[in-house]
Amino acid sequence: MKTNIRHIVVVFLVIALAIFNLSYSLCAKSLHFIEYSINQFPNVSATLFYLDSNSKSINNLSKSDFLIRTNGVEIEPASISFPEQNAFESLSLLLSLDLALNSKQGDKSNFDLAKELLAAMLELFDYENNEFALTSFDWMSYLNSEYTNDKQFLKEQLSLLKTSTGSKLEQAFLDDPAGALNIAAKSKYRSSILLITEGGNVANLPDIISFAKDNHISINVISFEKTISLDLKSLAEESAGFYFDNVANRFEMQDLAAIVHNVLWNYKPFHLNWESPLLCEDLYSNEIIARNEDLKVDFSFIAPSRLKPTLQFNPNYLRFSAVQPGTNKELFVNLKAINGDIIVKGFSSEDSRFEVLKGALAQNEEVLIKEGDSIEISVLFTPSDSAVLFSKLTINSTACLGKELIMTGGFPNTPPIERTLKIEYPNNGETLIAGDTASIKWSGLLPDDVIQLEWSRNAGKNWDTLSVDVTGLEYKWQVPNIESERCLIRAIQLWPNNIGETRSLHHSAGVNCANFNQKDGRFVLTASSDKFARVWNSNTGAEILKLIGHSKSVLWAEFNHQETLIASASEDSTAIIWSFPDGELIHSLIGHKDIVSSVTFSPDGQKLVSSSWDGTVIIWDASSGEMLRQIQCSQGKIWHATFNKDGSEILTAGSYGKAKLWNVNTGSLIQVYDAQKSNEIISFASFSPDDERIVTASWYGVASVWNKASADTIFTITHKDEDGGLIPLYSAGFYVRANELVLLTSGIDHARIWNGNSGELKAVLSEHSSSVSYVTMNFDGSRILTSSWDSTAKVWNLDKRDLQMDTTDNLFSILKQKAKAYSFDLGKVQAGSAFDTTLNVFLENLSSFAYPIKSIELKGKNSDEFQIISLENASTLDSLEKKAVKIRFAPQDAGERTCYLDIVFSKFSLKAEIKARAFNLPLFIKNNRINFGTVEIADFKDSLITAAIKNISMSPIRCSSIILKGPDDNHFDIIHSFEPFTLLPNEEQDITVRFNPETLGRKNGLISFVHNADGGESLLYLFGEGINPLIDTVSISIGELSASPGDLVNIPISYKKKSQKSISNNFKSIKADLSFNVSLLEPLMNAEEDNISNNIRTISLEIPASNEDFNFNLQFRAALGNDTLSQLKLSNVQPVGHSKVHLDYKSGLFHLKDLCKEGGIRLFDSNNKLLLAQNKPNPFENQTTIEIELLEEGMHSLLIIDETGKIVKNVFAKNLQPGKYCFDLNCSDLPAGMFFYLLSTPSQSLIKQMLIQK
């Protein structure tokens, strides 16, 4: 659910299903659900409006006014909160309706619903303190009503609106001049736009948002899309607006009108909060009930499973492993309460061999586990045989999750008596998609139990291996790209799981030894020169534990027989005891003075013996880590030491060609096994399983089997190279396999298997790439473990055993996805317009099953002119579905247009081709938009369109009618009568249109030219604004001024606006004539007209109109003149522009002072004066004429200067006599631009400006 309300932040972190039942009554109070949040579940918050009969928000409520009912459980609200209400006093609201709302919702179209919504809103508005405007749009925006308080007029205009074939969302806002932003920018109050649309993308989105922000316009969106487009969402959020989407499915229009009305005026909904019960159901169905009014709203959501009350097990399951029949084993597990208190009512096991001991409950007894607390229980396993057993312990409790604890027991190589393995999926005739990924699931094993998966495509006639070494109770299968309806899956649990193959376990340095755990061989322990010992899963090769504590190479590591401890020996002169399985360091055994080469447990696990290069072995207490006895072996470096089977004796391997047998309790020497090789190393020595023989391995290449008691040699074996040379050996040991004694040896070359009684070679294990440091066998002889200095240990599987197998109960199918995409021709569409159409079947599923769609996108050459408006369930193609899509085509210019819908599935893709033809209207309107600007009411303005309409086709066009149509057809007129006519190719027809506003405000109309060519209609767009008649009063005046001869005189003309209102923009300036005595003043500025008659000089002036008072300054130079007084007379004063202006004006007077009566230089003389006339013509292209009149004799010059002050031409520089001169100036060598010409005389200089245009 996606409702965004200004100033309300609601965050959804779950996938929610919302079902609404909104109560509404025109004559009573109403309760309206907006949205909910379960972000803090089980705390739930609902956002609501509670409205009175006038749809005004009610805020004086308490939590006791409401009751919550969730899945039938009644809940009192925890709190109710009302945000501070800062409602707007006045609002300028512009309603903008998309005319292309053509999709259907049941019996009604979205357009009908939108008009129903707006009609309901018009009934709710306060027309006294607000103003309202109405626009509509397709590919153009229309002003249906200027801002008004006339409810009836708005209703009439709304009723006249009709649907269009398509629309462009950006035109709703930016179309000039009737776009919503232009209209809203002239609002009286706080400005807000309400857009009602089916949605889509918005071109020029940043421009729209920027304009809205700059002009403080909020944009709000009502979208009939199920999910609002990102563009529209951004538009609302960025402009401080709100949005509602999927409104047809969520609201009755009258309900929505009431909600939107309140949100527009900044009324905020209240929040009701409560703590939901923690239920085991997924779907929470909620009712909010207003007690006193018997009103209610319903909504539902799916609560996250992770928040359900849960019993958490530690460990996650119980593995009893190998327990001898007739004995028993007890394991412990903690039960922890998560997400609430949990009551445990009892335990039951489906197999009597598993029994709860600690924590068992009597009948009707219960135990409460507080949230976060735990209890410990124990389970006793008493097997009746060695077979693998799988069972579940059921916990009867109030928990939703954690009701069953999985348990297994038995020897891992012994098949269960009753099969526990069960394939869960596929198992019921499912259909899998070829090439897709399917999850094969099974139960009846622990998650780390390994199986092999096989499948058959012919009902079991033939089987193919699907995967081996699979764990986790689930396998992601890449379904093969074949088809069959006779498929089966089977799962096989094998022991061991990888027969005939080795599994490599990798260190970063050489591996010095590797040992199985002794009970079932599930674990492998390795010791490496990388300073670490590691524990591995022997079946999967997964690393389980890394033991970090030694500072140098680890040479030996092994489990105790009880599998609770690990001991390791290192070159750092220490041995360490670790706990298992947590890997905690318990004791560091410090006592040796050199490398500790080995450390082994006694069979009862109470003691350890360590061997060292310091020539001693030490016996330790395994529990305390204390030294019990140290034996000086007198055989050089000790390479290995081990206990016999009852722990009473120790066998050591030393450096002087000898192995020795010692009494554990006394430390006394019992026997010496002398190889008669005093300089050779005995690298290893061990006992036979019956404790009657020992075997030694040596660096001189011989493994010797000895009688333990007599120390006689029974036989020897050797490793030889290709030349027959002996190869040094590192280990040798006896083992039992299939009731036969075998001997394993390892050396520089390989590991080998021998007959333990005869010494006959049975097999060579030769996968390592470097020396094999150690070889051993698991408890039942089915697997061998080797370690090597090639940085690996390897598990070798010697034979296999099927423990159990399960096959799917029913045949399932593998079918290929089959779909078909269809092509469409949209036909002819006018360029510049928009055309929306629904492609009813663009994609068809030919398969009888559903499958996902990865993406559907428009691509191709002209894809930018197409847009997907709506597409239901774009992520899934249902079984045999025929999918539809709504497309918008908005061509910019004429021509063929193509694109395609690119439909991508997991393994293939399809293309739905789309083509169309865009055409220009054959009956062309040269200027198809006329903006009359502002016109005073009761006045008019005509617009004569020369060649208004023209036939640009190759065929005659018959124009059957010219119709003036809305939105406003009252204030625009066509100024000539009309008769049908025919226009030949390239023929034109003029038309005159008049705007005659009778009322204030902006108006919008259309003229329709109906014809028989493509498109059938050409439209002329009309716009204008009616304004109040303006009569402006302005005065201009000149005061009295005086100056001395030769002074520069600034004569100000005072401009004053007497109207309080701003003057009309149509009032441009004031034109006037100024007359004065020619002998007293010479103007220093240019005048459009300059005439001298009867000693009176008259110049023309143009004073710009302004809303501010100012002085319009004129510059003159005072002369001696023939008088001392001159009137400055204003005449012919008149306004410029289409406006009504009343002008007052007053003339002035000039006095000449400081006149020299004794004579002197006369600077200016009416008959003989220094004159630099304005060049004529000006501006000019190449030729112009300059006149001068000189007063003095001497050197004179005339220069042409550019705007930078640079001299670009020297016209003349010579001696001249007083008099008049005329010069023709050729400037063809100068570029276009502004220039100055400078006249210099012996006593003064004059300069004027000229303009060259080319």
Secondary structure, 3 states (H helix, E strand, C coil): CCEECCCCCCCCCCCCCCCCECCCCCCCCEEEEEEEEEEECCEEEEEEEEECCCCCECCCCCHHHEEEEECCEEECCCEEECCCCCCCCCEEEEEEEECCCCCEECCEEHHHHHHHHHHHHHHHCCCCCCEEEEEEECCCEEEEEEEECCHHHHHHHHHHCCCCCCCCHHHHHHCCCCCHHHHHCCCCCEEEEEEEECCCCCCCHHHHHHHHHHCCEEEEEEECCCCCCHHHHHHHHHCCCCEECCHHHHCCHHHHHHHHHHHHCCCCCEEEEEECCCCCCCEEEEEEEECCCCEEEEEEEECCHHHCCEEEEECCEEECCCCCCCCCEEEEEEEEEECCCEEEEEEEECCCCEEECCCCCCCCCCEEECCCCEEEEEEEECCCCCCCEEEEEEEEECCCECCEEEEEECCCCCCCCCCCCEEEECCCCCEEECCCEEEEEEECCCCCCCEEEEEECCCCCCCEEEEEEECCCEEEEECCCCCEEEEEEEEEEEECCCCCCEEEEECCCCEEEEEECCCCCCEEEEEECCCEEEEEECCCCCEEEEEECCCCCEEEEEECCCCCEEEEEECCCEEEEEECCCCCEEEEEECCCCCEEEEEECCCCCEEEEEECCCEEEEEECCCCCEEEEEECCCCCCCEEEECCCCCEEEEECCCCEEEEEECCCCCEEEEEECCCCCCCEEEEEECCCCCEEEEEECCCEEEEEECCCCCEEEEEECECCCCCECCEEEEEEEEECCEEEEEEEECCCEEEEECCCCCEEEEECCCCCCEEEEEECCCCCEEEEEECCCEEEEEECCCEEEEEEECCCCEEEECCCEEECCEEEEEEECCCCEEEEEEEEEEECCCCCEECCEEEEECCCHHHEEEEECCCCCEECCCCEEEEEEEECCCCCEEEEEEEEEECCCCEEEEEEEEEEECCCEEECCCEEEEEEEECCCCEEEEEEEEEEECCCCCEEEEEEEEECCCCCCEEECCCCCCEEECCCCEEEEEEEECCCCCEEEEEEEEEEECCCCCEEEEEEEEEEECCCEEEEEEEECEEEECCCCEEEEEEEEEECCCCCCCCCCCEEEEEEEEECCCEEECCCCCCEEEECCEEEEEEEEECCCCCEEEEEEEEECCCCCCEEEEEEEEEEEECCCEEEEEEECEEEEECCCCCCCCCCCCCCCCCCEECCCECCCECCEEEEEEEECCCEEEEEEEEECCCCEEEEEEEEEECCEEEEEEEECCCCCCEEEEEEEECCCCEEEEEEEECC
